Amino acid sequence: MPYHCVFQTAFGYCGIVWSDRGVCHFLLPMVTPGAVRDDLTRRHPASDEGEPSALVEAIILSTQRYFAGEREDFSSIPIDLHASPFQRAIYDATRQLRYGETTTYGALADAAGFPKAARETGSALGHNPIPLIVPCHRVLAAGGKLGGFSAPGGKTTKQKMLLLEGASPPNGPPGQGRLPF
């Protein structure tokens, strides 16, 4: 049985859904806890509000530190997703991106073993149920343009997260900072 909880960060309220196998869903910051709770229960009607396990509590603390501007790594968090083999390959490749590192949809498709699947990669990331844990905000359109972002807050949230990380354009020198957006 999945469980969910809502928690506060410096950017707003986030939500997480988990099972005994890992994280099933993650919501990036929204303005009110009620909006997060409504979204979580709409997407996961079988989930109950629950007390976070030790693992989930650690994820919550890491998320709070992340949105407070600290460098955090979410790549080893266990996940429990219902995804196609293509989506899983894209999500696995995305999880390899480190804090402040960006790539393009095309380069990510290549890295996942699906050359020429940039558009499909964008679609897979648009359906990513666990942003931040699968850091799709680090994937940009060709030429380092921002591209889309389907999480709460849309492109504004993506931009804030990239700025928080001091992200560099794909293939740019580390710490270059400013992206063209």
ABEGO torsion letter per residue (X at the ends): XBBBBBBBBAAEBBBBBBBAAEBABBBBBBABAAAAAAAAAAABAABBBBBBBAAAAAAAAAAAAAAAGBBBBAAABBBBBBBBAAAAAAAAAAAABBBGBBBBAAAAAAAAGBBGAAAAAAAAAAABABBGABBAAABBBBGGBAEBBABBGEAAAAAAAAAAAGBBBBGBBBGAGBBBX
